[in-house]
Amino acid sequence: MAHFWHNLRNRFVKAYNSGYLPEQDGHQIFFREIGNPKGQPVICFHAGPGLSSSVAQAYSYNLKKYRIIIFDQRGCGLSRYKDAFKNNTLQKTIEDANRLLDFLQIKTKVIAAGCSWGSTCALVFAESYPEKVKKIIVNAIFLGRKKDMECLTPVTSLFYPDMWDEIKRIAGNINPEKYFGKLLFSTKSADQQKAMKYYETLDYTTSAAAPSYEFKDRKCTDKEIQIFRVYMHYQLHDCFLKENQILKNASKIKGIPTEIYQNRWDPSCPPYQAYDLHKALPDSNLHMIPVRGHIHEEMFWRMYLDNLNDYKKCR
């Protein structure tokens, strides 16, 4: 019954403030605030790269106690840009988050939070500005190492060998990521649609742990293509991370309380990444959720209960 009321309440979650950061590097960042303007600030990084912020990022928090700050990263959602890919790096995302806190005149320490790619951003933000972070809450962990970015390949070959054979056949002797990335950034609509038909389907199927797949022709919208272009922009640039950067800098955040949530059967971000992070931060709490898929509502319900109990302990 409690789960039912939690889901019902989430239907009515709305932002109380929204707007744009002043332009920088040809980008205007769209942001929203949800919850209590006087509550504990939480800077939330959305998943992706390429996706956008959502009020759903506030579902894990008691909105009477927390001030949730969400924003669309460069080239994403409602953020405006002259060139989506120019000056669009992880480092710029971290700078934008810091500018946003200054713009909103938040001087107290914040909770850095994020899911999937958002966990990457939250961890790098904390390592960049540890003096500004009170706590870290991350889920569906992605550390951005070479083996993490390539984990899609073994997952596909193990569980979707027929799908992977088809992808390799079409790419020929070229690395599939580079082959479909070139098609995606082509000026020809047919090339873009081909990349979406095959490589975007590959990414979606494995992330969702779908029991079956189908490479089917469909007219993808410009918005859908833009989302996947930003994703590939980061993939083709190693997510703008140095190899093993997050764990190498883990000493900078060892004193910050950290909660790590991970689905046990997540093919997109396998749990070895969450476990590696936990080992690098031995005082962190690792919550392994026994469910399937990259994103699952059970994880957010668990996070909501933990955040609720944690707030009560701190009163």
C-alpha positions as a Markdown table, in Angstrom:
| # | Residue | x | y | z |
|---|---|---|---|---|
| 1 | Met | 0.0 | 0.0 | 0.0 |
| 2 | Ala | 2.9 | 2.4 | 0.8 |
| 3 | His | 4.4 | 1.7 | -2.6 |
| 4 | Phe | 1.0 | 2.6 | -4.2 |
| 5 | Trp | 0.8 | 6.0 | -2.4 |
| 6 | His | 4.4 | 6.7 | -3.3 |
| 7 | Asn | 3.7 | 6.2 | -7.0 |
| 8 | Leu | 0.4 | 8.2 | -6.7 |
| 9 | Arg | 2.2 | 11.1 | -5.1 |
| 10 | Asn | 4.8 | 11.2 | -7.8 |
| 11 | Arg | 2.1 | 12.0 | -10.4 |
| 12 | Phe | 1.7 | 15.4 | -8.9 |
| 13 | Val | 5.3 | 16.3 | -8.5 |
| 14 | Lys | 6.0 | 19.7 | -10.1 |
| 15 | Ala | 8.8 | 22.2 | -10.3 |
| 16 | Tyr | 8.3 | 25.5 | -8.3 |
| 17 | Asn | 11.1 | 27.3 | -10.2 |
| 18 | Ser | 12.6 | 27.1 | -13.6 |
| 19 | Gly | 14.8 | 29.1 | -15.9 |
| 20 | Tyr | 18.1 | 29.4 | -17.8 |
| 21 | Leu | 21.6 | 30.0 | -16.8 |
| 22 | Pro | 23.3 | 32.9 | -18.5 |
| 23 | Glu | 24.9 | 31.8 | -21.8 |
| 24 | Gln | 28.4 | 30.4 | -21.7 |
| 25 | Asp | 30.4 | 28.8 | -24.5 |
| 26 | Gly | 27.3 | 29.1 | -26.8 |
| 27 | His | 25.1 | 27.2 | -24.4 |
| 28 | Gln | 22.1 | 28.2 | -22.2 |
| 29 | Ile | 21.4 | 25.6 | -19.5 |
| 30 | Phe | 17.8 | 24.9 | -18.6 |
| 31 | Phe | 17.1 | 24.1 | -14.9 |
| 32 | Arg | 14.2 | 23.4 | -12.5 |
| 33 | Glu | 13.8 | 23.2 | -8.8 |
| 34 | Ile | 11.5 | 20.8 | -7.0 |
| 35 | Gly | 10.5 | 20.5 | -3.3 |
| 36 | Asn | 11.2 | 22.8 | -0.4 |
| 37 | Pro | 13.1 | 26.0 | -1.3 |
| 38 | Lys | 14.6 | 26.0 | 2.3 |
| 39 | Gly | 15.3 | 22.3 | 2.3 |
| 40 | Gln | 18.6 | 20.4 | 2.0 |
| 41 | Pro | 19.9 | 21.1 | -1.6 |
| 42 | Val | 20.4 | 18.1 | -3.9 |
| 43 | Ile | 22.1 | 18.7 | -7.3 |
| 44 | Cys | 20.9 | 15.9 | -9.5 |
| 45 | Phe | 22.6 | 14.9 | -12.8 |
| 46 | His | 20.5 | 13.2 | -15.4 |
| 47 | Ala | 21.2 | 9.9 | -17.3 |
| 48 | Gly | 22.5 | 9.7 | -20.8 |
| 49 | Pro | 24.6 | 11.2 | -22.2 |
| 50 | Gly | 22.0 | 12.8 | -24.5 |
| 51 | Leu | 18.9 | 12.4 | -22.3 |
| 52 | Ser | 17.3 | 15.2 | -20.3 |
| 53 | Ser | 16.3 | 16.0 | -16.8 |
| 54 | Ser | 12.9 | 14.9 | -15.4 |
| 55 | Val | 10.8 | 15.6 | -12.3 |
| 56 | Ala | 11.2 | 11.8 | -11.8 |
| 57 | Gln | 14.6 | 12.6 | -10.4 |
| 58 | Ala | 12.9 | 14.0 | -7.3 |
| 59 | Tyr | 10.8 | 10.8 | -6.7 |
| 60 | Ser | 13.4 | 9.4 | -4.3 |
| 61 | Tyr | 13.2 | 12.3 | -1.8 |
| 62 | Asn | 10.8 | 13.7 | 0.7 |
| 63 | Leu | 9.9 | 16.9 | -1.0 |
| 64 | Lys | 9.0 | 18.7 | 2.3 |
| 65 | Lys | 12.6 | 18.2 | 3.4 |
| 66 | Tyr | 14.7 | 18.5 | 0.2 |
| 67 | Arg | 15.4 | 21.1 | -2.5 |
| 68 | Ile | 16.0 | 19.1 | -5.7 |
| 69 | Ile | 17.9 | 20.9 | -8.4 |
| 70 | Ile | 17.8 | 19.3 | -11.9 |
| 71 | Phe | 19.1 | 20.6 | -15.2 |
| 72 | Asp | 19.5 | 19.6 | -18.9 |
| 73 | Gln | 23.1 | 19.1 | -19.8 |
| 74 | Arg | 24.6 | 20.7 | -22.9 |
| 75 | Gly | 22.9 | 19.7 | -26.2 |
| 76 | Cys | 20.1 | 18.1 | -24.2 |
| 77 | Gly | 16.4 | 18.6 | -23.5 |
| 78 | Leu | 15.3 | 22.3 | -23.3 |
| 79 | Ser | 18.9 | 23.7 | -23.0 |
| 80 | Arg | 19.7 | 26.0 | -25.9 |
| 81 | Tyr | 22.8 | 25.9 | -28.0 |
| 82 | Lys | 24.4 | 27.3 | -31.2 |
| 83 | Asp | 26.3 | 24.1 | -31.7 |
| 84 | Ala | 25.3 | 21.1 | -29.6 |
| 85 | Phe | 28.7 | 19.5 | -29.7 |
| 86 | Lys | 31.1 | 22.5 | -29.4 |
| 87 | Asn | 32.3 | 23.0 | -25.9 |
| 88 | Asn | 30.2 | 19.9 | -24.8 |
| 89 | Thr | 32.3 | 17.9 | -22.4 |
| 90 | Leu | 32.0 | 16.3 | -19.0 |
| 91 | Gln | 34.2 | 19.0 | -17.6 |
| 92 | Lys | 31.8 | 21.7 | -18.9 |
| 93 | Thr | 28.8 | 19.8 | -17.4 |
| 94 | Ile | 30.6 | 19.9 | -14.0 |
| 95 | Glu | 31.3 | 23.6 | -14.5 |
| 96 | Asp | 27.6 | 24.2 | -15.3 |
| 97 | Ala | 26.5 | 22.5 | -12.2 |
| 98 | Asn | 28.8 | 24.7 | -10.1 |
| 99 | Arg | 27.6 | 27.8 | -11.9 |
| 100 | Leu | 24.0 | 26.7 | -11.3 |
| 101 | Leu | 24.6 | 26.5 | -7.5 |
| 102 | Asp | 26.2 | 30.0 | -7.5 |
| 103 | Phe | 23.3 | 31.3 | -9.7 |
| 104 | Leu | 20.8 | 30.0 | -7.2 |
| 105 | Gln | 22.9 | 31.4 | -4.3 |
| 106 | Ile | 23.3 | 28.1 | -2.6 |
| 107 | Lys | 26.0 | 28.4 | -0.1 |
| 108 | Thr | 25.4 | 25.3 | 2.1 |
| 109 | Lys | 26.9 | 21.9 | 1.2 |
| 110 | Val | 24.8 | 19.9 | -1.3 |
| 111 | Ile | 24.0 | 16.2 | -1.9 |
| 112 | Ala | 25.4 | 15.2 | -5.3 |
| 113 | Ala | 23.2 | 12.6 | -6.9 |
| 114 | Gly | 22.8 | 10.8 | -10.2 |
| 115 | Cys | 21.7 | 7.7 | -12.0 |
| 116 | Ser | 23.8 | 5.8 | -14.7 |
| 117 | Trp | 25.7 | 8.6 | -16.6 |
| 118 | Gly | 24.4 | 10.8 | -13.9 |
| 119 | Ser | 26.3 | 8.8 | -11.3 |
| 120 | Thr | 29.5 | 9.5 | -13.4 |
| 121 | Cys | 28.8 | 13.2 | -13.3 |
| 122 | Ala | 27.9 | 13.3 | -9.6 |
| 123 | Leu | 31.1 | 11.5 | -8.7 |
| 124 | Val | 33.3 | 13.8 | -10.8 |
| 125 | Phe | 31.5 | 16.8 | -9.4 |
| 126 | Ala | 32.2 | 15.6 | -5.9 |
| 127 | Glu | 35.8 | 15.0 | -6.7 |
| 128 | Ser | 36.1 | 18.4 | -8.3 |
| 129 | Tyr | 34.4 | 20.3 | -5.5 |
| 130 | Pro | 34.6 | 18.1 | -2.4 |
| 131 | Glu | 34.3 | 21.1 | -0.1 |
| 132 | Lys | 30.8 | 21.7 | -1.5 |
| 133 | Val | 29.4 | 18.2 | -1.1 |
| 134 | Lys | 27.7 | 16.9 | 2.1 |
| 135 | Lys | 26.8 | 13.5 | 0.7 |
| 136 | Ile | 26.8 | 11.4 | -2.5 |
| 137 | Ile | 23.9 | 9.3 | -3.6 |
| 138 | Val | 24.4 | 7.4 | -6.8 |
| 139 | Asn | 22.7 | 4.5 | -8.6 |
| 140 | Ala | 23.3 | 2.3 | -11.7 |
| 141 | Ile | 27.0 | 3.0 | -11.5 |
| 142 | Phe | 29.0 | 3.9 | -14.6 |
| 143 | Leu | 32.7 | 4.6 | -14.1 |
| 144 | Gly | 33.6 | 5.5 | -17.6 |
| 145 | Arg | 36.7 | 3.3 | -18.0 |
| 146 | Lys | 37.5 | 1.6 | -21.3 |
| 147 | Lys | 36.2 | -1.8 | -20.1 |
| 148 | Asp | 33.0 | -0.1 | -18.8 |
| 149 | Met | 32.3 | 1.6 | -22.2 |
| 150 | Glu | 32.9 | -1.7 | -24.0 |
| 151 | Cys | 30.8 | -3.8 | -21.7 |
| 152 | Leu | 27.9 | -3.6 | -24.1 |
| 153 | Thr | 29.9 | -5.8 | -26.5 |
| 154 | Pro | 30.3 | -8.9 | -24.3 |
| 155 | Val | 26.8 | -8.6 | -22.9 |
| 156 | Thr | 25.4 | -8.5 | -26.5 |
| 157 | Ser | 27.6 | -11.4 | -27.7 |
| 158 | Leu | 26.7 | -13.5 | -24.7 |
| 159 | Phe | 22.9 | -12.9 | -24.6 |
| 160 | Tyr | 22.1 | -11.7 | -28.1 |
| 161 | Pro | 24.7 | -13.5 | -30.3 |
| 162 | Asp | 22.4 | -13.3 | -33.4 |
| 163 | Met | 21.9 | -9.6 | -32.9 |
| 164 | Trp | 25.7 | -9.0 | -32.5 |
| 165 | Asp | 26.4 | -11.0 | -35.6 |
| 166 | Glu | 24.0 | -8.9 | -37.6 |
| 167 | Ile | 25.6 | -5.7 | -36.3 |
| 168 | Lys | 29.1 | -6.9 | -37.2 |
| 169 | Arg | 28.0 | -8.1 | -40.7 |
| 170 | Ile | 26.7 | -4.6 | -41.5 |
| 171 | Ala | 29.7 | -2.8 | -40.1 |
| 172 | Gly | 32.1 | -5.1 | -42.1 |
| 173 | Asn | 35.7 | -4.7 | -41.1 |
| 174 | Ile | 35.1 | -1.4 | -39.3 |
| 175 | Asn | 34.6 | -1.1 | -35.6 |
| 176 | Pro | 30.8 | -1.0 | -35.2 |
| 177 | Glu | 30.8 | 2.0 | -32.9 |
| 178 | Lys | 32.8 | 4.0 | -35.3 |
| 179 | Tyr | 30.9 | 2.7 | -38.3 |
| 180 | Phe | 27.5 | 3.6 | -36.9 |
| 181 | Gly | 28.8 | 6.8 | -35.3 |
| 182 | Lys | 29.8 | 8.0 | -38.8 |
| 183 | Leu | 26.4 | 7.2 | -40.2 |
| 184 | Leu | 24.7 | 9.0 | -37.3 |
| 185 | Phe | 26.7 | 12.2 | -38.0 |
| 186 | Ser | 26.1 | 12.0 | -41.7 |
| 187 | Thr | 24.1 | 14.7 | -43.4 |
| 188 | Lys | 22.1 | 12.0 | -45.2 |
| 189 | Ser | 18.8 | 11.1 | -43.5 |
| 190 | Ala | 19.0 | 7.5 | -44.7 |
| 191 | Asp | 22.4 | 7.1 | -43.0 |
| 192 | Gln | 21.0 | 8.5 | -39.7 |
| 193 | Gln | 18.0 | 6.3 | -39.9 |
| 194 | Lys | 20.2 | 3.2 | -40.5 |
| 195 | Ala | 22.3 | 4.0 | -37.4 |
| 196 | Met | 19.2 | 4.4 | -35.3 |
| 197 | Lys | 17.6 | 1.2 | -36.7 |
| 198 | Tyr | 20.6 | -1.0 | -35.7 |
| 199 | Tyr | 23.0 | 0.6 | -33.2 |
| 200 | Glu | 20.3 | 2.5 | -31.2 |
| 201 | Thr | 18.2 | -0.7 | -31.1 |
| 202 | Leu | 21.3 | -2.6 | -29.8 |
| 203 | Asp | 21.8 | -0.1 | -27.0 |
| 204 | Tyr | 18.2 | 0.0 | -26.0 |
| 205 | Thr | 17.7 | -3.8 | -26.1 |
| 206 | Thr | 20.7 | -4.6 | -23.9 |
| 207 | Ser | 20.0 | -1.7 | -21.5 |
| 208 | Ala | 16.4 | -2.9 | -21.0 |
| 209 | Ala | 17.4 | -6.5 | -20.7 |
| 210 | Ala | 14.6 | -7.1 | -23.3 |
| 211 | Pro | 13.8 | -10.8 | -23.9 |
| 212 | Ser | 13.7 | -10.2 | -27.6 |
| 213 | Tyr | 14.6 | -7.6 | -30.2 |
| 214 | Glu | 13.7 | -6.5 | -33.7 |
| 215 | Phe | 15.6 | -4.4 | -36.1 |
| 216 | Lys | 12.7 | -2.6 | -37.7 |
| 217 | Asp | 12.4 | 0.3 | -40.0 |
| 218 | Arg | 10.8 | 3.3 | -38.4 |
| 219 | Lys | 11.0 | 7.0 | -39.0 |
| 220 | Cys | 13.0 | 8.4 | -36.1 |
| 221 | Thr | 12.4 | 12.0 | -35.1 |
| 222 | Asp | 15.0 | 14.7 | -35.1 |
| 223 | Lys | 14.8 | 14.7 | -31.3 |
| 224 | Glu | 15.5 | 11.0 | -31.1 |
| 225 | Ile | 18.5 | 11.3 | -33.4 |
| 226 | Gln | 19.8 | 14.3 | -31.5 |
| 227 | Ile | 19.7 | 12.3 | -28.2 |
| 228 | Phe | 21.7 | 9.4 | -29.7 |
| 229 | Arg | 24.1 | 11.8 | -31.4 |
| 230 | Val | 25.0 | 13.3 | -28.0 |
| 231 | Tyr | 25.4 | 9.8 | -26.6 |
| 232 | Met | 27.7 | 8.8 | -29.5 |
| 233 | His | 29.6 | 12.2 | -29.1 |
| 234 | Tyr | 30.6 | 11.1 | -25.6 |
| 235 | Gln | 31.2 | 7.5 | -26.5 |
| 236 | Leu | 33.6 | 8.4 | -29.3 |
| 237 | His | 35.5 | 10.7 | -26.9 |
| 238 | Asp | 35.8 | 8.2 | -24.1 |
| 239 | Cys | 33.3 | 10.3 | -22.1 |
| 240 | Phe | 36.0 | 13.0 | -21.8 |
| 241 | Leu | 37.5 | 11.0 | -18.9 |
| 242 | Lys | 41.1 | 9.9 | -18.3 |
| 243 | Glu | 41.4 | 6.1 | -17.9 |
| 244 | Asn | 40.1 | 5.1 | -14.4 |
| 245 | Gln | 39.9 | 8.8 | -13.4 |
| 246 | Ile | 37.1 | 8.4 | -10.9 |
| 247 | Leu | 38.7 | 5.7 | -8.9 |
| 248 | Lys | 42.1 | 7.3 | -9.0 |
| 249 | Asn | 40.6 | 10.4 | -7.5 |
| 250 | Ala | 38.5 | 8.5 | -4.9 |
| 251 | Ser | 40.8 | 9.7 | -2.1 |
| 252 | Lys | 39.3 | 13.2 | -2.6 |
| 253 | Ile | 35.8 | 12.0 | -1.5 |
| 254 | Lys | 36.6 | 9.3 | 1.1 |
| 255 | Gly | 35.4 | 11.5 | 3.9 |
| 256 | Ile | 32.0 | 12.1 | 2.2 |
| 257 | Pro | 29.2 | 9.8 | 3.2 |
| 258 | Thr | 28.3 | 7.8 | 0.1 |
| 259 | Glu | 25.3 | 5.6 | -0.8 |
| 260 | Ile | 25.6 | 3.3 | -3.8 |
| 261 | Tyr | 22.5 | 1.6 | -5.3 |
| 262 | Gln | 22.8 | -1.1 | -8.0 |
| 263 | Asn | 20.5 | -3.5 | -9.7 |
| 264 | Arg | 22.0 | -7.0 | -9.5 |
| 265 | Trp | 21.0 | -7.9 | -13.1 |
| 266 | Asp | 21.9 | -4.7 | -14.9 |
| 267 | Pro | 23.4 | -5.6 | -18.4 |
| 268 | Ser | 24.1 | -1.9 | -19.3 |
| 269 | Cys | 26.1 | -1.1 | -16.1 |
| 270 | Pro | 27.0 | -4.4 | -14.6 |
| 271 | Pro | 27.4 | -4.5 | -10.8 |
| 272 | Tyr | 31.1 | -4.9 | -10.9 |
| 273 | Gln | 31.4 | -1.1 | -11.4 |
| 274 | Ala | 29.3 | -0.4 | -8.2 |
| 275 | Tyr | 31.5 | -3.0 | -6.3 |
| 276 | Asp | 34.7 | -1.4 | -7.6 |
| 277 | Leu | 33.4 | 2.0 | -6.4 |
| 278 | His | 32.5 | 0.6 | -3.0 |
| 279 | Lys | 36.0 | -1.0 | -2.6 |
| 280 | Ala | 37.6 | 2.4 | -3.5 |
| 281 | Leu | 35.3 | 4.0 | -0.9 |
| 282 | Pro | 35.3 | 1.4 | 1.9 |
| 283 | Asp | 33.1 | 3.5 | 4.2 |
| 284 | Ser | 30.4 | 3.7 | 1.6 |
| 285 | Asn | 27.2 | 1.7 | 1.8 |
| 286 | Leu | 26.5 | -0.6 | -1.2 |
| 287 | His | 22.9 | -1.6 | -1.7 |
| 288 | Met | 22.5 | -4.4 | -4.2 |
| 289 | Ile | 18.9 | -4.6 | -5.4 |
| 290 | Pro | 17.8 | -8.1 | -6.6 |
| 291 | Val | 15.9 | -6.9 | -9.7 |
| 292 | Arg | 16.5 | -7.0 | -13.5 |
| 293 | Gly | 17.3 | -4.2 | -15.9 |
| 294 | His | 19.2 | -0.9 | -15.9 |
| 295 | Ile | 16.4 | 1.1 | -14.3 |
| 296 | His | 13.7 | -0.3 | -12.0 |
| 297 | Glu | 11.2 | 1.4 | -9.8 |
| 298 | Glu | 12.1 | -0.8 | -6.9 |
| 299 | Met | 15.5 | 0.9 | -6.7 |
| 300 | Phe | 13.9 | 4.4 | -6.4 |
| 301 | Trp | 11.4 | 3.1 | -3.7 |
| 302 | Arg | 14.4 | 1.8 | -1.7 |
| 303 | Met | 16.2 | 5.1 | -2.1 |
| 304 | Tyr | 13.1 | 7.0 | -1.0 |
| 305 | Leu | 12.8 | 5.0 | 2.2 |
| 306 | Asp | 16.5 | 5.3 | 3.0 |
| 307 | Asn | 16.5 | 9.1 | 2.4 |
| 308 | Leu | 13.5 | 9.4 | 4.6 |
| 309 | Asn | 15.1 | 7.4 | 7.4 |
| 310 | Asp | 18.4 | 9.3 | 7.0 |
| 311 | Tyr | 16.7 | 12.7 | 7.3 |
| 312 | Lys | 15.0 | 11.5 | 10.5 |
| 313 | Lys | 18.3 | 10.4 | 12.0 |
| 314 | Cys | 19.9 | 13.8 | 11.3 |
| 315 | Arg | 17.1 | 15.8 | 13.0 |
